[in-house]
Amino acid sequence: MKLFLREYASYILVYILNFSILFFFYGKLGGFISKTNMGYFIFLSNFLLFCFLAYKYLMNRELYKRLINEPEDLDDTLSFLGSSPLAIATSNSFKQQYRLYQKEIQDYSEKQKEHLYFINQWVHQMKTPLSVIGLIVQENETEPYMGSIKDELERLDRGLNMALYLARLDTFGHDFHVDKVYLRSSVIEVINSMKRYFIRKKVFPQIDMEEDLFVYSDMKWLGFMLEQIITNGVKYSYMKSDKIYIKAYKKFGKTILEVIDRGVGIPKKDIRRVMEPFYTGENGRKFGESTGMGLYIVHEICKGLSHDINIESEVGVGTTIKIIFN
């Protein structure tokens, strides 16, 4: 009703002005023989205005409701809006916009599929020469510079894996399988795959969790999350602490996995933004090698798997990252 009154406010004002002018001049010319005639004149004039406004409102009532209330879904925009010419024209316009929107979505979806296919192919093509270089390095391990080449190969491999997992986020629902995962064995597997990184940084893991502690999650995605979190812990502990701590326990019916480092810590101004894409923060600029994507991908994976993630940190003391399995 408010939208209707705002739309027709100018009509009402013009009508009142016109009525006032006619009433004044008609009265001056002696057109009103009695007060009864004057009353009839006022009543009929206002009655016609009321009928006109009532008719216009009833014809477009559904349209006004749709314009005022926010649609709950796209189908709401295609619902019946009335039988007036304005309502029919508006409904046709909405349908045309909906068709254009659907076409744009389909085009975007096709482009995303092509992009994902390209990234997958590119990563696999890059992994082939990396594997060949790795074999060459193994055959020449006695050479003094081969250790540095191995380190760089590991960095390249981690970077390619991050690109692959980031590309797969859009199709996350088609690429995960929830199963019983034993946390200790998963953590040890990730640590073994990163042993050269630990040795190079002179930071070593300390594990504290029971052998039979398990959660329901996706082993592949969970392994990637652990690798990203542990990599960050090692990176920011370098030259400050020689240990990071990985522990898991049950609390209030939930299983909690913690990765704790005694490194530089995250400034308060950054801690709320570290899970935003491409945000490196103060530490990322100081230490380098930060893409700002690791914790963002971890956060998105946690949402996809219905896990929670929590970060607690204090500058100069260290950082604790918790994955909470519901």
N, C-alpha and C positions, 0 to 999 in steps of 0.2 A: 504493500500500500504506500509506503514512504517513497519508493522509486516512482510509482505512478503519480503521486501528488507532485513530486519534484518535476516530472516530465510535463505535467499539464498545468503547472503553476502560472506559466505565462499566458495560457489560454484563459484561465480563470481571471487573471488580472485584467486582460483585455476586455473580457466580457463584463466585468464589474465596472470598468471605466466607461464602456459603451452604454451599459444600463444606466449609470449615473447621469451621463450627458443627456440621454433620451428622456429620462425621468424629470430632469431639471427643465428642459425646454418644453416638454409636453405639459408639465405643470404650469409653466409660465404662460403658455398659450391657452390655458383653460381647458385642457383636455380631460381633467379629472372632475367629473360632475359631483362625485361624492367620495367619501373615504372608503366606501365599499368598492367602488371602481378602482381606486388606488390600490387597495389590498389585492384585488383580482390581478391587477397588472404585475404587482410584485411577485405574487404566488406563481402565476403562470410562467413568468420569466425565469424564476429560480427553479421551478419544476422542470422546465425544458433543459436547463443547464445540468440539473441532477441526473435526468434520464440519459443525457448524452454521456456524462462522465461514467455513470453506472454501466452503460452499454460498452464503452471503450475498455473499462476495467475488466468486465466479465469476459470479453473477447480475448484479452491478452493476459489474463490472470496467470496461466501456466508459464508464460514467457517471463513475467516479472519474478515469479518464484525461482525460475531457473537462473535468472541473472543475479538475484540477490544471494541465493544459497550456493556454496561451493560444491561442485560435483564430487561424489565419492569415487567414481571411476569414469572411464571414457564412455561407457554405455549411457550414463546419465545425460551426456550432451546430445544423445540421439533420441531421447524420449519425446513424447508428444508435447508440443508447445502451444497448442491452440489452433483454431481454424481461421483466424483473421489473416488478411494478406500479410501483415507485418510478421506474425508468428510463423506463417508458412515460409516466407522469405528468409527469416532468421534460421529456421530449422534446416532449410536447404543449404544455407551458408555454413552452418555447423557441420553438416554431413560432408560437404565439399572439403572443408578444412580437415575433417577427420580422415578422409581418403588421402589427402595430400600428406598428412602426418604419418599415416600408415605406410605410404610409399617411401617417405624419407627414412622411416625406421627400417624398412626392408633393405633399402640401399645401404644404410649404415651397417646393418647386420652382415650383409654380404661383404662389405669392405673389412669388417672386423674378422670375418672368417678367413679372408684372403691374407690379412695381416698376421693372424695366428698361424696359418699354414706356412707363411714365409718365415716367421720367427722359428718355428719348429724345425723346418728344413735347414735354415741357416745355422742354428745351434748344432744340429747333428752333423752338418758338413764341417763345422769348425772343430768338433770333437775328434773327427777322424785324423786330421793332421796333428792335433795335440797328442793323440795316442801314438802316432808314428814317432813324434819327437820324443815322447816318453820312452819308447823302446830304444831309440838311439842313445838317450841319456843312460839307460841301464847298461847298455853295452860298453859305455865309456865312463863308468862311475869313478874310475881312478883319476880322471882329469880333475884338477882343482876347481875349475869353474862350473862343474856339473851340478854342484849343490845349489848354486844361485839359479841355474836354469830350472831345476826342479821346483824351487820356490816360486818362480814366476809362472811355471806351468800350473801349479796349484791355484795361484791367484786367477789365472785365466779360466780355469775350470770352474771356480766358484762364481766368477762373473757371468759365465755362460749359463750356469745353473740358475742364477738369479734372474737373468733375462727370460729363461724358459718358464720359470714358475710365475713370473710377473705376467707373461703373455697368457698363461693358463688360468689366471684368476677369473677372467670373464666367463670361462666355461667350467668354473669350479664344481658346479652341481653334477657335471657329467664325468668328473675325473677324481672322485674319491671313493674309498671303500672303508667303511667303519668296521673295525675288528678289535679283538682283545689284544692290547699291546702291553708287554711287560716293560716298564720304564727303565729298569736298570740295564737290561740287555740293549735297549734302544740307545740309551745314553752312551754306553760303552762302544757301540758300533760307530756312533758319530765321532767320539773321541779318537778312536783308532784311525778313522779316515782323516783326522786333522793332526795326527801326531807330529808331523814335520813342522806344522805351524806352531804347535806348543813348544817344540824344541827351539825353533828359531827365535821365538819371543821370550824364551826362558820363563814361561809361565806354565804351571802344571795343574791338572784338575784333581780335586778331592771329592770323591763320591760318597754320599751318605743316604742310602735308601735300601729297603729290603728287596731281596731277590724276587719274591712273589707278588710285589706290588704292581698292579696292572690298572689300565684305564681302557675305555673304549674310544678309539680314535683311528685316524688313518696313519699308518706307519710311515708312508712316504712323505706326506705333508708334515707330520710331526718331526721327522728327521730333519727336514729342511728348516723348520722353525728352530730346533735345537742348535743346528749349525750356525744360523744367523745370530742367535742370542749369545752363544759361546764365543763366536768370533769377536763380537763386540766386547764381551767381558775380557778376553785376552788382549785385544787391541788397546783398551783403555787402562789395563793393569800394567802394561809394559813399562819397565824401569821404575815401578812404584811398589808392586807386590809380585811375589812369585807363585801365588796360588789363586785359583778361583774355586768356588765351592758349588757343587751341584747336589741338591738333596730333594727328596720327595717324601711326603707324609700325608696322612689323612687327618682332616679337621672338620668337625661339624658335618660329617657325611660326605665331604668333598675331598678329592685328591688334589694336592697342590705340589707342583714342581717348581723349585726355586733355582735360579742361577745367580750366584752372589759373587761380586768382584770387590776387591779393596783398591780400586783404581781412583781415577781423578774425580769421579762423580759427575752428575749432570746439573748445571745451573738451574735455579728455580724458574727463570724466564724461559728455559727451553723444555722443561720436563713435560709440559702439556702439549708440546708440538712435535715431539720426537717421533710420533707415529703418523705424522702428516707426510705425504709423498714429497720427495726431493728436499726435505728439510734437514740440513746437516747440523745446524746449531754451532755454538761456540767451539765445542770439542771437535766437530768435524772439520772446521777450518784450521784448528791447531794441529791436529794429527794427520790430516789428509786421508786419502784412500777411502773417503766416505761418499757414498752415492745418495744417502738420505732415503734409500728405498727398503733397506733390510727390515727395520721395525714396522714400516708401513705394510709390507707384505705379510709379516708375522701377524699383525693386527687383523688384516683382512682374512687370513687363513683361520684365525681363532673365531672370527664371526661366522665363517662358513661351517666350521666344525662345532659350533655352539660351545666353545670354550671361552673363558674370560682371561684377560691379560692385565696385569697390574705392575706399575713401575714405581719403586721407591728409591730415592737417591739423595745424597748429600755431598756437596762439593768437598773434596779432600778426604772423604770417608769411604765412598764406594756406591755401588748400585745393586739393587736387588730386583730382578724381573721374575714375576710369578705367572705361571700358567695354571689356571684353575679349571679342573675338569669337573663338569657338573654331572 
